[in-house]
Amino acid sequence: TYLVAFWAPWSGTSTQAFARLSDLDRRHRERGLVVLAVTGPDARGTTLASARARLAELGEFVATRVAYDETGAWTRAWIGEPSAPLLPEVFLVDSTGTVAAQGALAEVELRLPAVLAGTHDVARIASEAAEKPALLAKSAELQRAFDAAYRAHDWARVVELCDQLVALDAVRNRRFAVSKFQVLYLETRRTDEALEYARTLAEGLARDDVGMLGTLAWTIVDPHLEPPKRDLALAEACARRAVELTARRNPVLLDTLARVHAAGGDLARAIRVEEEAAHLDPLFQGTL
């Protein structure tokens, strides 16, 4: 079984996926999973040297096979022009050579257990793919209703629509899970319910989503907000996980983690982490 991920050194989203790809490789290698990350020349000027340099920066977070498609022929055959898809574009190929899933890593990973066990239904997967346009149309309809409810400050309706969107397609609509948390936490002041929901997200849907983790942590620790209760342990867990997934190379996430430490009174640790952020981006020198 092959998990083939097309990535680019200039794409933060795709380089952030390496920690997850390496984790999948380690956990499932003995079950016959081969993980391969592929990059090659593209319109953004990717070269073998730039790819190697990015991998060197990621260091131990790259623990899987990486290939350089020198002519770009393989990349074009699989995904078309390299600039077309939202990277990483991931393919899951079963033991018969059939593509069992294609798309975002989080979406493809949902298929992995069944494909490794050989219990997946290729015909059903194809049928679900055919239903995707209708699913997207329904999502768009619910999102329009969400926008209207949000503008009207109808928070009960907003929460209801967030639940519907996540239930319809948790992977594509995961940002609405964060919206639900923020509305519960900041607008309705159902603080305990909001924090419990955030813990559920951190352990599940958001576990490997850097954007979700960062937003959860920042919402809790944002110095400009005054929620009735802050869970700094939860904020630290989210921020730390996001920092780890990005190999400590994202200054915004480092800044968030530093602010969590500062809010908890650990100024020495906050300064050390903020120094990392400021080293990567001078913008954070003022915060330091």
Sequence and secondary structure as in RCSB ss.txt:
>XXXX:A:sequence
TYLVAFWAPWSGTSTQAFARLSDLDRRHRERGLVVLAVTGPDARGTTLASARARLAELGEFVATRVAYDETGAWT
RAWIGEPSAPLLPEVFLVDSTGTVAAQGALAEVELRLPAVLAGTHDVARIASEAAEKPALLAKSAELQRAFDAAY
RAHDWARVVELCDQLVALDAVRNRRFAVSKFQVLYLETRRTDEALEYARTLAEGLARDDVGMLGTLAWTIVDPHL
EPPKRDLALAEACARRAVELTARRNPVLLDTLARVHAAGGDLARAIRVEEEAAHLDPLFQGTL
>XXXX:A:secstr
 EEEEE  TT HHHHHTHHHHHHHHHHHGGGT EEEEEE   TT   HHHHHHHHHHHGGG  SEEEE TTSHHH
HHHHSSTTSS S EEEEE TTS EEEEE HHHHHTTHHHHHHT   HHHHHHHHHHHHHHHHHHHHHHHHHHHHH
HTT HHHHHHHHHHHHHH TTTTTHHHHHHHHIIIIIS  HHHHHHHHHHHHHTTTTT HHHHHHHHHHHH TT 
  S   HHHHHHHHHHHHHHTTT  HHHHHHHHHHHHHTT HHHHHHHHHHHHHH GGGGTT 
